[in-house]
Amino acid sequence: MGNEIQQDVPTGRVYEAIKAMVMDHGIAPGARVGIEALARQLDVSATPVREALARLESEGLVVKRPNAGYRATDLLDPDALRDLFEMRLLLEPRAASLAAENATDADLQLLRDIVEKMRHHPDTGESYAVYHRFALLDQEFHDTLARAAGRPLLADAVTRLHAHLHLFRLTSAPGAAGTTIDEHEQILEALVRRNPERAAEAMAAHLRSSRVRHRPDTSSQHSRGRTS
């Protein structure tokens, strides 16, 4: 590929390709990430690779070491995952309760639209390349609901916690997408009915169920990120 063609390669496509390698352990946790090697593998110039790695560094999936380049982050341990879900159980039911009181009609319509899109993007495979669209919509549902609570600091905290999930490279039981959508619909129904208690209960139930479904895969070298 010539330089002119390489320069036209969208950084987003390179970013998704490298992220898939990290999530699916094509690049092992803790392994060195070589810019020139990736550029050759993806048949692009080094520039979009550097830009993609900078973006992945901001997400915590790679780290840059002084005078040593990038490496993939190590997996977080089960205790850290437990702490993350405990924090989510403290924050997200409260956000759901407030959203039942404060969400606008536009907020509710946006949440409906997200759930509908999730039905058309089921996680029918185990590789990141297959399920990543569903995972993005799942995060969008939670982040949108948190913003609808009308508490910016709370929404920011929820978004930051949810963004950390990919650091665990979680695995999920088959068919989890349908269950996730059903649970989202129960939360949404409570919001539409303006029932704060039921919204909080539905969110808490969803997070507890999600914690069971999405767990570190300690039996395989191919743990993968999942939803909620």
C-alpha positions in Angstrom: 0.0 0.0 0.0 1.4 3.4 -0.9 1.8 6.2 1.5 -1.0 8.2 -0.1 -3.4 5.4 0.4 -2.2 4.7 3.9 -2.8 8.3 5.0 -6.4 7.9 4.0 -7.0 4.9 6.3 -9.5 6.1 9.0 -7.9 6.0 12.4 -11.2 4.6 13.8 -10.8 1.5 11.8 -7.2 1.0 13.0 -8.4 1.7 16.5 -11.1 -1.0 16.3 -8.7 -3.5 14.9 -6.1 -3.0 17.6 -8.7 -2.9 20.3 -10.1 -6.2 19.1 -6.6 -7.7 19.4 -6.3 -6.5 23.0 -9.8 -7.6 24.0 -9.5 -11.0 22.5 -5.9 -11.5 23.7 -4.4 -11.4 20.2 -2.2 -9.1 22.1 -1.7 -10.8 25.5 -2.2 -8.9 28.8 1.2 -7.3 29.7 2.6 -7.9 26.2 4.6 -5.2 24.3 2.7 -3.4 21.6 5.0 -2.6 18.7 3.9 0.3 16.5 5.9 -0.7 13.4 4.8 -4.4 13.7 1.1 -3.4 14.0 1.5 -1.0 11.0 2.9 -3.9 8.9 0.2 -6.3 10.1 -2.6 -3.8 9.4 -1.0 -2.6 6.2 -1.1 1.1 7.2 1.4 3.7 8.1 2.6 4.2 11.7 0.6 7.4 12.2 -2.9 5.9 12.6 -1.4 3.2 14.8 0.0 5.9 17.1 -3.3 7.7 17.2 -5.2 4.5 17.9 -2.8 3.6 20.7 -3.1 7.1 22.3 -6.9 6.6 22.3 -6.5 3.1 23.8 -4.2 4.5 26.5 -6.9 7.0 27.5 -9.3 4.1 27.9 -6.8 2.1 30.0 -6.3 -0.7 27.6 -2.7 0.0 26.9 0.0 1.9 28.9 2.9 3.9 27.6 6.2 3.3 29.4 9.0 5.9 29.3 11.5 5.0 26.6 9.9 1.5 26.2 6.8 2.1 24.1 3.3 0.6 24.7 2.2 -2.6 26.4 -1.3 -4.0 26.9 -2.6 -3.6 30.4 -2.7 -6.5 32.8 -6.1 -7.9 33.7 -7.8 -6.6 36.8 -8.5 -9.2 39.4 -11.8 -10.6 40.7 -11.6 -8.4 43.9 -11.4 -5.3 41.8 -14.4 -6.5 39.7 -16.3 -7.0 43.0 -15.5 -3.5 44.1 -16.6 -2.1 40.8 -20.0 -3.8 41.0 -20.4 -2.7 44.6 -19.9 0.9 43.5 -22.3 0.5 40.6 -24.9 -0.9 43.0 -24.5 2.2 45.2 -24.8 4.7 42.3 -26.9 3.3 39.5 -30.1 2.4 41.4 -30.0 6.0 42.8 -29.6 7.3 39.3 -32.5 5.2 38.1 -34.7 6.5 40.9 -33.9 10.1 40.1 -34.4 9.5 36.4 -37.9 8.2 37.1 -38.6 11.7 38.6 -36.6 13.9 36.2 -36.3 12.2 32.8 -37.8 14.2 30.0 -39.9 12.7 27.3 -36.9 13.1 25.0 -34.8 11.1 27.4 -37.3 8.3 27.6 -37.6 8.2 23.8 -33.8 8.0 23.5 -33.7 5.1 25.9 -36.5 3.3 23.9 -34.5 3.8 20.7 -31.3 2.4 22.3 -33.2 -0.7 23.5 -34.6 -1.2 20.0 -31.2 -0.9 18.5 -29.9 -3.5 20.9 -32.4 -6.0 19.6 -30.9 -5.6 16.1 -27.3 -6.0 17.4 -27.3 -9.2 19.5 -24.0 -10.5 20.8 -24.1 -13.6 18.7 -20.4 -14.3 18.9 -17.6 -14.3 21.5 -15.1 -12.1 19.7 -15.0 -8.4 20.3 -15.4 -7.7 16.6 -18.9 -9.4 16.8 -20.3 -8.1 20.1 -18.7 -4.7 20.4 -21.7 -2.9 18.8 -24.1 -4.4 21.4 -21.7 -3.5 24.2 -21.5 0.1 23.0 -25.3 0.3 23.0 -25.5 -1.2 26.4 -23.1 1.4 27.8 -25.1 4.1 26.0 -28.3 2.9 27.8 -26.7 3.2 31.2 -25.0 6.5 30.5 -28.1 8.0 29.0 -30.2 7.0 32.0 -27.6 8.4 34.4 -27.7 11.8 32.6 -31.5 11.7 32.7 -31.2 11.7 36.5 -30.4 15.4 36.4 -27.3 15.1 38.6 -24.2 15.8 36.5 -21.7 14.5 39.1 -23.6 11.3 39.6 -23.8 10.8 35.8 -20.1 11.4 35.4 -19.3 8.8 38.2 -21.6 6.2 36.6 -20.0 6.7 33.2 -16.5 6.4 34.6 -17.4 3.1 36.4 -19.0 1.6 33.3 -16.1 2.5 31.1 -13.8 0.4 33.4 -15.6 -2.8 32.6 -13.5 -3.5 29.5 -10.4 -3.7 31.7 -11.6 -7.0 33.0 -12.0 -8.7 29.5 -15.1 -10.4 30.9 -16.8 -13.4 29.5 -20.6 -14.1 29.4 -23.0 -17.0 29.3 -24.5 -17.7 25.9 -27.8 -15.8 25.4 -26.9 -13.0 27.7 -28.0 -10.4 25.2 -31.7 -11.3 25.4 -31.6 -11.2 29.2 -29.8 -7.8 29.2 -32.5 -6.4 26.9 -35.3 -7.7 29.0 -33.8 -6.2 32.1 -33.3 -2.9 30.4 -37.0 -2.9 29.4 -38.0 -3.5 33.0 -36.0 -0.5 34.0 -37.4 1.6 31.2 -41.0 0.6 32.1 -40.4 1.8 35.7 -39.1 5.1 34.3 -42.1 5.6 32.0 -44.4 4.9 35.0 -42.5 7.5 37.0 -42.0 4.9 39.8 -38.6 5.7 41.5 -38.7 2.7 43.9 -39.4 0.3 41.1 -36.8 1.9 38.9 -34.1 1.5 41.6 -35.2 -2.1 42.3 -35.1 -3.0 38.6 -31.6 -1.5 38.2 -30.3 -3.3 41.3 -31.7 -6.6 40.0 -30.1 -6.0 36.6 -26.7 -5.3 38.1 -26.7 -8.3 40.3 -27.8 -10.5 37.4 -25.1 -8.9 35.2 -22.4 -9.6 37.8 -23.3 -13.3 37.7 -23.4 -13.5 33.9 -20.3 -11.5 33.3 -17.3 -13.0 35.1 -13.5 -13.3 34.6 -12.7 -16.4 32.5 -10.0 -18.0 34.6 -10.1 -21.3 32.7 -9.0 -19.8 29.4 -6.4 -17.4 28.0 -9.2 -15.7 26.0 -11.3 -13.8 28.5 -13.4 -11.2 26.7 -15.2 -8.0 27.5 -19.0 -8.0 27.8 -22.0 -5.9 28.6 -23.6 -4.1 31.5 
